[in-house]
Amino acid sequence: MILEILTPDEKVFSGEVYSVNLPGVNGLFEVLGGHAALVSNLQRGLVTVRKSAKEEQKFMIDGGLVEVSNNKVSVLAEAILK
């Protein structure tokens, strides 16, 4: 599946991934390929991107929104925290 992580200022990540864990307002959830369409609010927390079983990348976001549709995940983050 394709993942994009965007802020108002820049595209932070774009690429093919195996899964992504997201900090939803009601708790953490994971999106895998073929996931049903959804839109959800995100709270401040860690986004864990798994490119493969052995390779992952993490981003700390300051809240935002996620949209999942047609094997594409778009994370619209308010900001990336360092």
PyMOL Python script that loads the backbone (N, CA, C, O; Angstrom):
from pymol import cmd

cmd.read_pdbstr("""\
ATOM      1  N   MET A   1       0.852  -1.174   0.000  1.00  0.00           N
ATOM      2  CA  MET A   1       0.000   0.000   0.000  1.00  0.00           C
ATOM      3  C   MET A   1       0.894   1.234   0.000  1.00  0.00           C
ATOM      4  O   MET A   1       2.060   1.174   0.391  1.00  0.00           O
ATOM      5  N   ILE A   2       0.337   2.333  -0.438  1.00  0.00           N
ATOM      6  CA  ILE A   2       1.075   3.597  -0.525  1.00  0.00           C
ATOM      7  C   ILE A   2       0.730   4.456   0.695  1.00  0.00           C
ATOM      8  O   ILE A   2      -0.437   4.591   1.061  1.00  0.00           O
ATOM      9  N   LEU A   3       1.755   5.032   1.314  1.00  0.00           N
ATOM     10  CA  LEU A   3       1.574   5.923   2.458  1.00  0.00           C
ATOM     11  C   LEU A   3       2.164   7.286   2.133  1.00  0.00           C
ATOM     12  O   LEU A   3       3.265   7.392   1.592  1.00  0.00           O
ATOM     13  N   GLU A   4       1.413   8.326   2.473  1.00  0.00           N
ATOM     14  CA  GLU A   4       1.930   9.693   2.419  1.00  0.00           C
ATOM     15  C   GLU A   4       1.702  10.334   3.770  1.00  0.00           C
ATOM     16  O   GLU A   4       0.612  10.241   4.334  1.00  0.00           O
ATOM     17  N   ILE A   5       2.739  10.990   4.293  1.00  0.00           N
ATOM     18  CA  ILE A   5       2.618  11.779   5.519  1.00  0.00           C
ATOM     19  C   ILE A   5       2.930  13.222   5.137  1.00  0.00           C
ATOM     20  O   ILE A   5       4.029  13.537   4.679  1.00  0.00           O
ATOM     21  N   LEU A   6       1.942  14.091   5.334  1.00  0.00           N
ATOM     22  CA  LEU A   6       2.044  15.486   4.926  1.00  0.00           C
ATOM     23  C   LEU A   6       1.804  16.407   6.106  1.00  0.00           C
ATOM     24  O   LEU A   6       1.023  16.092   7.004  1.00  0.00           O
ATOM     25  N   THR A   7       2.485  17.555   6.099  1.00  0.00           N
ATOM     26  CA  THR A   7       2.198  18.641   7.031  1.00  0.00           C
ATOM     27  C   THR A   7       1.808  19.844   6.161  1.00  0.00           C
ATOM     28  O   THR A   7       1.937  19.775   4.938  1.00  0.00           O
ATOM     29  N   PRO A   8       1.343  20.926   6.755  1.00  0.00           N
ATOM     30  CA  PRO A   8       1.045  22.107   5.942  1.00  0.00           C
ATOM     31  C   PRO A   8       2.274  22.643   5.198  1.00  0.00           C
ATOM     32  O   PRO A   8       2.129  23.353   4.203  1.00  0.00           O
ATOM     33  N   ASP A   9       3.482  22.311   5.669  1.00  0.00           N
ATOM     34  CA  ASP A   9       4.711  22.851   5.088  1.00  0.00           C
ATOM     35  C   ASP A   9       5.434  21.925   4.117  1.00  0.00           C
ATOM     36  O   ASP A   9       6.147  22.397   3.232  1.00  0.00           O
ATOM     37  N   GLU A  10       5.257  20.590   4.273  1.00  0.00           N
ATOM     38  CA  GLU A  10       6.074  19.680   3.473  1.00  0.00           C
ATOM     39  C   GLU A  10       5.493  18.279   3.400  1.00  0.00           C
ATOM     40  O   GLU A  10       4.642  17.897   4.204  1.00  0.00           O
ATOM     41  N   LYS A  11       5.973  17.514   2.410  1.00  0.00           N
ATOM     42  CA  LYS A  11       5.700  16.086   2.331  1.00  0.00           C
ATOM     43  C   LYS A  11       6.820  15.402   3.107  1.00  0.00           C
ATOM     44  O   LYS A  11       7.983  15.476   2.713  1.00  0.00           O
ATOM     45  N   VAL A  12       6.476  14.740   4.203  1.00  0.00           N
ATOM     46  CA  VAL A  12       7.463  14.147   5.102  1.00  0.00           C
ATOM     47  C   VAL A  12       7.863  12.745   4.652  1.00  0.00           C
ATOM     48  O   VAL A  12       9.021  12.348   4.778  1.00  0.00           O
ATOM     49  N   PHE A  13       6.888  11.998   4.124  1.00  0.00           N
ATOM     50  CA  PHE A  13       7.151  10.619   3.707  1.00  0.00           C
ATOM     51  C   PHE A  13       6.206  10.267   2.567  1.00  0.00           C
ATOM     52  O   PHE A  13       5.044  10.673   2.563  1.00  0.00           O
ATOM     53  N   SER A  14       6.712   9.509   1.606  1.00  0.00           N
ATOM     54  CA  SER A  14       5.877   8.981   0.534  1.00  0.00           C
ATOM     55  C   SER A  14       6.519   7.695   0.041  1.00  0.00           C
ATOM     56  O   SER A  14       7.690   7.687  -0.340  1.00  0.00           O
ATOM     57  N   GLY A  15       5.754   6.604   0.047  1.00  0.00           N
ATOM     58  CA  GLY A  15       6.316   5.361  -0.447  1.00  0.00           C
ATOM     59  C   GLY A  15       5.459   4.157  -0.137  1.00  0.00           C
ATOM     60  O   GLY A  15       4.421   4.255   0.518  1.00  0.00           O
ATOM     61  N   GLU A  16       5.915   3.023  -0.620  1.00  0.00           N
ATOM     62  CA  GLU A  16       5.260   1.736  -0.424  1.00  0.00           C
ATOM     63  C   GLU A  16       5.589   1.220   0.976  1.00  0.00           C
ATOM     64  O   GLU A  16       6.751   1.226   1.384  1.00  0.00           O
ATOM     65  N   VAL A  17       4.564   0.772   1.714  1.00  0.00           N
ATOM     66  CA  VAL A  17       4.775   0.260   3.069  1.00  0.00           C
ATOM     67  C   VAL A  17       3.970  -1.016   3.273  1.00  0.00           C
ATOM     68  O   VAL A  17       3.009  -1.288   2.553  1.00  0.00           O
ATOM     69  N   TYR A  18       4.386  -1.790   4.272  1.00  0.00           N
ATOM     70  CA  TYR A  18       3.674  -3.002   4.660  1.00  0.00           C
ATOM     71  C   TYR A  18       2.524  -2.675   5.611  1.00  0.00           C
ATOM     72  O   TYR A  18       1.422  -3.204   5.466  1.00  0.00           O
ATOM     73  N   SER A  19       2.790  -1.790   6.598  1.00  0.00           N
ATOM     74  CA  SER A  19       1.761  -1.398   7.563  1.00  0.00           C
ATOM     75  C   SER A  19       2.128  -0.058   8.188  1.00  0.00           C
ATOM     76  O   SER A  19       3.260   0.411   8.075  1.00  0.00           O
ATOM     77  N   VAL A  20       1.138   0.549   8.853  1.00  0.00           N
ATOM     78  CA  VAL A  20       1.378   1.790   9.584  1.00  0.00           C
ATOM     79  C   VAL A  20       0.528   1.767  10.850  1.00  0.00           C
ATOM     80  O   VAL A  20      -0.665   1.469  10.801  1.00  0.00           O
ATOM     81  N   ASN A  21       1.156   2.085  11.987  1.00  0.00           N
ATOM     82  CA  ASN A  21       0.454   2.221  13.262  1.00  0.00           C
ATOM     83  C   ASN A  21       0.231   3.702  13.526  1.00  0.00           C
ATOM     84  O   ASN A  21       1.135   4.520  13.353  1.00  0.00           O
ATOM     85  N   LEU A  22      -0.994   4.038  13.949  1.00  0.00           N
ATOM     86  CA  LEU A  22      -1.382   5.435  14.092  1.00  0.00           C
ATOM     87  C   LEU A  22      -1.999   5.709  15.461  1.00  0.00           C
ATOM     88  O   LEU A  22      -2.673   4.845  16.022  1.00  0.00           O
ATOM     89  N   PRO A  23      -1.770   6.919  16.005  1.00  0.00           N
ATOM     90  CA  PRO A  23      -2.331   7.286  17.313  1.00  0.00           C
ATOM     91  C   PRO A  23      -3.729   7.914  17.167  1.00  0.00           C
ATOM     92  O   PRO A  23      -3.868   9.138  17.165  1.00  0.00           O
ATOM     93  N   GLY A  24      -4.740   7.078  17.046  1.00  0.00           N
ATOM     94  CA  GLY A  24      -6.108   7.575  16.944  1.00  0.00           C
ATOM     95  C   GLY A  24      -6.568   8.208  18.247  1.00  0.00           C
ATOM     96  O   GLY A  24      -5.983   7.959  19.301  1.00  0.00           O
ATOM     97  N   VAL A  25      -7.603   9.018  18.180  1.00  0.00           N
ATOM     98  CA  VAL A  25      -8.101   9.678  19.396  1.00  0.00           C
ATOM     99  C   VAL A  25      -8.690   8.670  20.377  1.00  0.00           C
ATOM    100  O   VAL A  25      -8.798   8.971  21.566  1.00  0.00           O
ATOM    101  N   ASN A  26      -9.076   7.479  19.910  1.00  0.00           N
ATOM    102  CA  ASN A  26      -9.596   6.427  20.794  1.00  0.00           C
ATOM    103  C   ASN A  26      -8.582   5.317  21.025  1.00  0.00           C
ATOM    104  O   ASN A  26      -8.937   4.244  21.513  1.00  0.00           O
ATOM    105  N   GLY A  27      -7.323   5.566  20.679  1.00  0.00           N
ATOM    106  CA  GLY A  27      -6.272   4.576  20.889  1.00  0.00           C
ATOM    107  C   GLY A  27      -5.514   4.265  19.610  1.00  0.00           C
ATOM    108  O   GLY A  27      -5.893   4.697  18.522  1.00  0.00           O
ATOM    109  N   LEU A  28      -4.436   3.509  19.764  1.00  0.00           N
ATOM    110  CA  LEU A  28      -3.609   3.133  18.620  1.00  0.00           C
ATOM    111  C   LEU A  28      -4.349   2.153  17.720  1.00  0.00           C
ATOM    112  O   LEU A  28      -5.117   1.317  18.197  1.00  0.00           O
ATOM    113  N   PHE A  29      -4.110   2.264  16.393  1.00  0.00           N
ATOM    114  CA  PHE A  29      -4.640   1.276  15.468  1.00  0.00           C
ATOM    115  C   PHE A  29      -3.661   1.089  14.324  1.00  0.00           C
ATOM    116  O   PHE A  29      -2.825   1.949  14.050  1.00  0.00           O
ATOM    117  N   GLU A  30      -3.782  -0.055  13.662  1.00  0.00           N
ATOM    118  CA  GLU A  30      -2.866  -0.410  12.579  1.00  0.00           C
ATOM    119  C   GLU A  30      -3.640  -0.530  11.274  1.00  0.00           C
ATOM    120  O   GLU A  30      -4.770  -1.017  11.252  1.00  0.00           O
ATOM    121  N   VAL A  31      -3.021  -0.080  10.188  1.00  0.00           N
ATOM    122  CA  VAL A  31      -3.598  -0.198   8.855  1.00  0.00           C
ATOM    123  C   VAL A  31      -2.674  -1.091   8.026  1.00  0.00           C
ATOM    124  O   VAL A  31      -1.470  -0.848   7.935  1.00  0.00           O
ATOM    125  N   LEU A  32      -3.259  -2.123   7.427  1.00  0.00           N
ATOM    126  CA  LEU A  32      -2.537  -3.025   6.530  1.00  0.00           C
ATOM    127  C   LEU A  32      -3.113  -2.888   5.131  1.00  0.00           C
ATOM    128  O   LEU A  32      -4.166  -2.277   4.954  1.00  0.00           O
ATOM    129  N   GLY A  33      -2.441  -3.443   4.146  1.00  0.00           N
ATOM    130  CA  GLY A  33      -2.942  -3.420   2.782  1.00  0.00           C
ATOM    131  C   GLY A  33      -4.333  -4.016   2.699  1.00  0.00           C
ATOM    132  O   GLY A  33      -4.625  -5.002   3.375  1.00  0.00           O
ATOM    133  N   GLY A  34      -5.198  -3.433   1.879  1.00  0.00           N
ATOM    134  CA  GLY A  34      -6.553  -3.925   1.722  1.00  0.00           C
ATOM    135  C   GLY A  34      -7.515  -3.465   2.800  1.00  0.00           C
ATOM    136  O   GLY A  34      -8.655  -3.927   2.846  1.00  0.00           O
ATOM    137  N   HIS A  35      -7.074  -2.557   3.675  1.00  0.00           N
ATOM    138  CA  HIS A  35      -7.924  -2.065   4.771  1.00  0.00           C
ATOM    139  C   HIS A  35      -9.155  -1.359   4.210  1.00  0.00           C
ATOM    140  O   HIS A  35      -9.093  -0.728   3.154  1.00  0.00           O
ATOM    141  N   ALA A  36     -10.259  -1.468   4.917  1.00  0.00           N
ATOM    142  CA  ALA A  36     -11.490  -0.766   4.532  1.00  0.00           C
ATOM    143  C   ALA A  36     -11.262   0.743   4.572  1.00  0.00           C
ATOM    144  O   ALA A  36     -10.418   1.238   5.318  1.00  0.00           O
ATOM    145  N   ALA A  37     -12.019   1.453   3.767  1.00  0.00           N
ATOM    146  CA  ALA A  37     -11.921   2.911   3.732  1.00  0.00           C
ATOM    147  C   ALA A  37     -12.307   3.494   5.083  1.00  0.00           C
ATOM    148  O   ALA A  37     -13.237   3.016   5.733  1.00  0.00           O
ATOM    149  N   LEU A  38     -11.585   4.530   5.501  1.00  0.00           N
ATOM    150  CA  LEU A  38     -11.918   5.210   6.753  1.00  0.00           C
ATOM    151  C   LEU A  38     -11.295   6.595   6.778  1.00  0.00           C
ATOM    152  O   LEU A  38     -10.339   6.887   6.059  1.00  0.00           O
ATOM    153  N   VAL A  39     -11.866   7.436   7.625  1.00  0.00           N
ATOM    154  CA  VAL A  39     -11.308   8.748   7.951  1.00  0.00           C
ATOM    155  C   VAL A  39     -11.336   8.835   9.462  1.00  0.00           C
ATOM    156  O   VAL A  39     -12.357   8.530  10.077  1.00  0.00           O
ATOM    157  N   SER A  40     -10.226   9.250  10.079  1.00  0.00           N
ATOM    158  CA  SER A  40     -10.159   9.305  11.539  1.00  0.00           C
ATOM    159  C   SER A  40      -9.288  10.475  11.988  1.00  0.00           C
ATOM    160  O   SER A  40      -8.321  10.844  11.322  1.00  0.00           O
ATOM    161  N   ASN A  41      -9.650  11.043  13.123  1.00  0.00           N
ATOM    162  CA  ASN A  41      -8.808  12.058  13.762  1.00  0.00           C
ATOM    163  C   ASN A  41      -7.645  11.370  14.450  1.00  0.00           C
ATOM    164  O   ASN A  41      -7.772  10.244  14.932  1.00  0.00           O
ATOM    165  N   LEU A  42      -6.511  12.054  14.491  1.00  0.00           N
ATOM    166  CA  LEU A  42      -5.323  11.542  15.167  1.00  0.00           C
ATOM    167  C   LEU A  42      -4.936  12.496  16.284  1.00  0.00           C
ATOM    168  O   LEU A  42      -5.104  13.710  16.169  1.00  0.00           O
ATOM    169  N   GLN A  43      -4.415  11.930  17.370  1.00  0.00           N
ATOM    170  CA  GLN A  43      -3.913  12.746  18.466  1.00  0.00           C
ATOM    171  C   GLN A  43      -2.396  12.792  18.393  1.00  0.00           C
ATOM    172  O   GLN A  43      -1.784  12.107  17.573  1.00  0.00           O
ATOM    173  N   ARG A  44      -1.796  13.596  19.247  1.00  0.00           N
ATOM    174  CA  ARG A  44      -0.338  13.656  19.325  1.00  0.00           C
ATOM    175  C   ARG A  44       0.180  12.267  19.684  1.00  0.00           C
ATOM    176  O   ARG A  44      -0.310  11.633  20.618  1.00  0.00           O
ATOM    177  N   GLY A  45       1.165  11.807  18.938  1.00  0.00           N
ATOM    178  CA  GLY A  45       1.712  10.486  19.224  1.00  0.00           C
ATOM    179  C   GLY A  45       2.632  10.003  18.123  1.00  0.00           C
ATOM    180  O   GLY A  45       2.989  10.744  17.208  1.00  0.00           O
ATOM    181  N   LEU A  46       3.005   8.745  18.237  1.00  0.00           N
ATOM    182  CA  LEU A  46       3.998   8.139  17.365  1.00  0.00           C
ATOM    183  C   LEU A  46       3.325   7.412  16.203  1.00  0.00           C
ATOM    184  O   LEU A  46       2.427   6.594  16.405  1.00  0.00           O
ATOM    185  N   VAL A  47       3.767   7.719  14.991  1.00  0.00           N
ATOM    186  CA  VAL A  47       3.360   6.989  13.791  1.00  0.00           C
ATOM    187  C   VAL A  47       4.511   6.048  13.457  1.00  0.00           C
ATOM    188  O   VAL A  47       5.635   6.494  13.227  1.00  0.00           O
ATOM    189  N   THR A  48       4.232   4.744  13.430  1.00  0.00           N
ATOM    190  CA  THR A  48       5.257   3.750  13.118  1.00  0.00           C
ATOM    191  C   THR A  48       4.980   3.179  11.734  1.00  0.00           C
ATOM    192  O   THR A  48       3.937   2.571  11.495  1.00  0.00           O
ATOM    193  N   VAL A  49       5.927   3.385  10.832  1.00  0.00           N
ATOM    194  CA  VAL A  49       5.806   2.937   9.447  1.00  0.00           C
ATOM    195  C   VAL A  49       6.675   1.697   9.282  1.00  0.00           C
ATOM    196  O   VAL A  49       7.876   1.732   9.550  1.00  0.00           O
ATOM    197  N   ARG A  50       6.061   0.601   8.839  1.00  0.00           N
ATOM    198  CA  ARG A  50       6.816  -0.626   8.588  1.00  0.00           C
ATOM    199  C   ARG A  50       6.918  -0.837   7.083  1.00  0.00           C
ATOM    200  O   ARG A  50       5.930  -1.102   6.400  1.00  0.00           O
ATOM    201  N   LYS A  51       8.160  -0.709   6.588  1.00  0.00           N
ATOM    202  CA  LYS A  51       8.398  -0.921   5.160  1.00  0.00           C
ATOM    203  C   LYS A  51       8.521  -2.408   4.858  1.00  0.00           C
ATOM    204  O   LYS A  51       8.217  -2.852   3.750  1.00  0.00           O
ATOM    205  N   SER A  52       8.968  -3.176   5.851  1.00  0.00           N
ATOM    206  CA  SER A  52       9.086  -4.633   5.764  1.00  0.00           C
ATOM    207  C   SER A  52       9.097  -5.156   7.193  1.00  0.00           C
ATOM    208  O   SER A  52       9.000  -4.380   8.143  1.00  0.00           O
ATOM    209  N   ALA A  53       9.215  -6.467   7.345  1.00  0.00           N
ATOM    210  CA  ALA A  53       9.228  -7.059   8.684  1.00  0.00           C
ATOM    211  C   ALA A  53      10.424  -6.577   9.515  1.00  0.00           C
ATOM    212  O   ALA A  53      10.368  -6.591  10.744  1.00  0.00           O
ATOM    213  N   LYS A  54      11.504  -6.151   8.848  1.00  0.00           N
ATOM    214  CA  LYS A  54      12.728  -5.767   9.562  1.00  0.00           C
ATOM    215  C   LYS A  54      13.045  -4.280   9.498  1.00  0.00           C
ATOM    216  O   LYS A  54      13.983  -3.829  10.154  1.00  0.00           O
ATOM    217  N   GLU A  55      12.294  -3.513   8.732  1.00  0.00           N
ATOM    218  CA  GLU A  55      12.630  -2.101   8.547  1.00  0.00           C
ATOM    219  C   GLU A  55      11.445  -1.220   8.919  1.00  0.00           C
ATOM    220  O   GLU A  55      10.362  -1.344   8.348  1.00  0.00           O
ATOM    221  N   GLU A  56      11.664  -0.325   9.888  1.00  0.00           N
ATOM    222  CA  GLU A  56      10.605   0.601  10.269  1.00  0.00           C
ATOM    223  C   GLU A  56      11.163   2.002  10.482  1.00  0.00           C
ATOM    224  O   GLU A  56      12.356   2.193  10.716  1.00  0.00           O
ATOM    225  N   GLN A  57      10.262   2.968  10.394  1.00  0.00           N
ATOM    226  CA  GLN A  57      10.608   4.372  10.572  1.00  0.00           C
ATOM    227  C   GLN A  57       9.526   4.980  11.447  1.00  0.00           C
ATOM    228  O   GLN A  57       8.358   4.608  11.331  1.00  0.00           O
ATOM    229  N   LYS A  58       9.894   5.909  12.321  1.00  0.00           N
ATOM    230  CA  LYS A  58       8.934   6.501  13.260  1.00  0.00           C
ATOM    231  C   LYS A  58       8.902   8.009  13.118  1.00  0.00           C
ATOM    232  O   LYS A  58       9.924   8.651  12.877  1.00  0.00           O
ATOM    233  N   PHE A  59       7.703   8.567  13.272  1.00  0.00           N
ATOM    234  CA  PHE A  59       7.483  10.005  13.230  1.00  0.00           C
ATOM    235  C   PHE A  59       6.592  10.389  14.397  1.00  0.00           C
ATOM    236  O   PHE A  59       5.583   9.727  14.642  1.00  0.00           O
ATOM    237  N   MET A  60       6.943  11.445  15.124  1.00  0.00           N
ATOM    238  CA  MET A  60       6.096  11.965  16.194  1.00  0.00           C
ATOM    239  C   MET A  60       5.258  13.092  15.599  1.00  0.00           C
ATOM    240  O   MET A  60       5.798  14.089  15.120  1.00  0.00           O
ATOM    241  N   ILE A  61       3.915  12.927  15.631  1.00  0.00           N
ATOM    242  CA  ILE A  61       3.046  13.950  15.058  1.00  0.00           C
ATOM    243  C   ILE A  61       2.320  14.705  16.170  1.00  0.00           C
ATOM    244  O   ILE A  61       2.165  14.210  17.286  1.00  0.00           O
ATOM    245  N   ASP A  62       1.887  15.899  15.838  1.00  0.00           N
ATOM    246  CA  ASP A  62       1.140  16.737  16.779  1.00  0.00           C
ATOM    247  C   ASP A  62      -0.332  16.766  16.373  1.00  0.00           C
ATOM    248  O   ASP A  62      -0.915  17.834  16.188  1.00  0.00           O
ATOM    249  N   GLY A  63      -0.924  15.578  16.237  1.00  0.00           N
ATOM    250  CA  GLY A  63      -2.325  15.471  15.860  1.00  0.00           C
ATOM    251  C   GLY A  63      -2.522  15.609  14.368  1.00  0.00           C
ATOM    252  O   GLY A  63      -1.587  15.912  13.627  1.00  0.00           O
ATOM    253  N   GLY A  64      -3.761  15.381  13.933  1.00  0.00           N
ATOM    254  CA  GLY A  64      -4.076  15.512  12.525  1.00  0.00           C
ATOM    255  C   GLY A  64      -5.233  14.633  12.122  1.00  0.00           C
ATOM    256  O   GLY A  64      -6.169  14.420  12.892  1.00  0.00           O
ATOM    257  N   LEU A  65      -5.162  14.117  10.892  1.00  0.00           N
ATOM    258  CA  LEU A  65      -6.242  13.362  10.273  1.00  0.00           C
ATOM    259  C   LEU A  65      -5.631  12.286   9.391  1.00  0.00           C
ATOM    260  O   LEU A  65      -4.573  12.499   8.800  1.00  0.00           O
ATOM    261  N   VAL A  66      -6.287  11.126   9.294  1.00  0.00           N
ATOM    262  CA  VAL A  66      -5.853  10.086   8.370  1.00  0.00           C
ATOM    263  C   VAL A  66      -7.027   9.693   7.490  1.00  0.00           C
ATOM    264  O   VAL A  66      -8.168   9.621   7.944  1.00  0.00           O
ATOM    265  N   GLU A  67      -6.725   9.440   6.216  1.00  0.00           N
ATOM    266  CA  GLU A  67      -7.713   8.925   5.277  1.00  0.00           C
ATOM    267  C   GLU A  67      -7.138   7.667   4.646  1.00  0.00           C
ATOM    268  O   GLU A  67      -6.002   7.664   4.171  1.00  0.00           O
ATOM    269  N   VAL A  68      -7.937   6.586   4.644  1.00  0.00           N
ATOM    270  CA  VAL A  68      -7.554   5.328   4.013  1.00  0.00           C
ATOM    271  C   VAL A  68      -8.564   5.053   2.903  1.00  0.00           C
ATOM    272  O   VAL A  68      -9.770   5.029   3.150  1.00  0.00           O
ATOM    273  N   SER A  69      -8.073   4.845   1.680  1.00  0.00           N
ATOM    274  CA  SER A  69      -8.954   4.575   0.552  1.00  0.00           C
ATOM    275  C   SER A  69      -8.164   3.937  -0.573  1.00  0.00           C
ATOM    276  O   SER A  69      -7.093   4.420  -0.940  1.00  0.00           O
ATOM    277  N   ASN A  70      -8.692   2.851  -1.122  1.00  0.00           N
ATOM    278  CA  ASN A  70      -8.082   2.191  -2.295  1.00  0.00           C
ATOM    279  C   ASN A  70      -6.601   1.887  -2.116  1.00  0.00           C
ATOM    280  O   ASN A  70      -5.787   2.170  -2.995  1.00  0.00           O
ATOM    281  N   ASN A  71      -6.263   1.312  -0.975  1.00  0.00           N
ATOM    282  CA  ASN A  71      -4.878   0.904  -0.675  1.00  0.00           C
ATOM    283  C   ASN A  71      -3.905   2.079  -0.612  1.00  0.00           C
ATOM    284  O   ASN A  71      -2.709   1.916  -0.856  1.00  0.00           O
ATOM    285  N   LYS A  72      -4.423   3.264  -0.284  1.00  0.00           N
ATOM    286  CA  LYS A  72      -3.591   4.450  -0.077  1.00  0.00           C
ATOM    287  C   LYS A  72      -3.944   5.051   1.276  1.00  0.00           C
ATOM    288  O   LYS A  72      -5.120   5.204   1.607  1.00  0.00           O
ATOM    289  N   VAL A  73      -2.919   5.391   2.059  1.00  0.00           N
ATOM    290  CA  VAL A  73      -3.087   6.007   3.372  1.00  0.00           C
ATOM    291  C   VAL A  73      -2.484   7.397   3.318  1.00  0.00           C
ATOM    292  O   VAL A  73      -1.307   7.562   2.998  1.00  0.00           O
ATOM    293  N   SER A  74      -3.303   8.405   3.635  1.00  0.00           N
ATOM    294  CA  SER A  74      -2.826   9.794   3.670  1.00  0.00           C
ATOM    295  C   SER A  74      -2.930  10.304   5.096  1.00  0.00           C
ATOM    296  O   SER A  74      -4.027  10.393   5.649  1.00  0.00           O
ATOM    297  N   VAL A  75      -1.803  10.635   5.690  1.00  0.00           N
ATOM    298  CA  VAL A  75      -1.754  11.210   7.032  1.00  0.00           C
ATOM    299  C   VAL A  75      -1.512  12.707   6.871  1.00  0.00           C
ATOM    300  O   VAL A  75      -0.477  13.129   6.355  1.00  0.00           O
ATOM    301  N   LEU A  76      -2.470  13.495   7.316  1.00  0.00           N
ATOM    302  CA  LEU A  76      -2.361  14.952   7.277  1.00  0.00           C
ATOM    303  C   LEU A  76      -2.063  15.413   8.692  1.00  0.00           C
ATOM    304  O   LEU A  76      -2.979  15.602   9.493  1.00  0.00           O
ATOM    305  N   ALA A  77      -0.795  15.593   9.002  1.00  0.00           N
ATOM    306  CA  ALA A  77      -0.354  15.916  10.354  1.00  0.00           C
ATOM    307  C   ALA A  77      -0.291  17.433  10.544  1.00  0.00           C
ATOM    308  O   ALA A  77       0.080  18.173   9.632  1.00  0.00           O
ATOM    309  N   GLU A  78      -0.659  17.877  11.742  1.00  0.00           N
ATOM    310  CA  GLU A  78      -0.554  19.320  12.052  1.00  0.00           C
ATOM    311  C   GLU A  78       0.918  19.742  12.020  1.00  0.00           C
ATOM    312  O   GLU A  78       1.251  20.818  11.524  1.00  0.00           O
ATOM    313  N   ALA A  79       1.798  18.881  12.553  1.00  0.00           N
ATOM    314  CA  ALA A  79       3.244  19.152  12.575  1.00  0.00           C
ATOM    315  C   ALA A  79       3.970  17.867  12.925  1.00  0.00           C
ATOM    316  O   ALA A  79       3.396  16.952  13.515  1.00  0.00           O
ATOM    317  N   ILE A  80       5.233  17.812  12.553  1.00  0.00           N
ATOM    318  CA  ILE A  80       6.120  16.723  12.965  1.00  0.00           C
ATOM    319  C   ILE A  80       6.953  17.283  14.118  1.00  0.00           C
ATOM    320  O   ILE A  80       7.594  18.327  13.990  1.00  0.00           O
ATOM    321  N   LEU A  81       6.930  16.575  15.236  1.00  0.00           N
ATOM    322  CA  LEU A  81       7.681  17.006  16.420  1.00  0.00           C
ATOM    323  C   LEU A  81       9.048  16.353  16.403  1.00  0.00           C
ATOM    324  O   LEU A  81       9.171  15.177  16.060  1.00  0.00           O
ATOM    325  N   LYS A  82      10.066  17.095  16.766  1.00  0.00           N
ATOM    326  CA  LYS A  82      11.438  16.569  16.764  1.00  0.00           C
ATOM    327  C   LYS A  82      11.844  16.137  18.150  1.00  0.00           C
ATOM    328  O   LYS A  82      12.965  15.668  18.347  1.00  0.00           O
TER     329      LYS A  82
END
""", "prot")
cmd.dss("prot")
cmd.show_as("cartoon", "prot")
cmd.util.cbc("prot")
cmd.orient("prot")
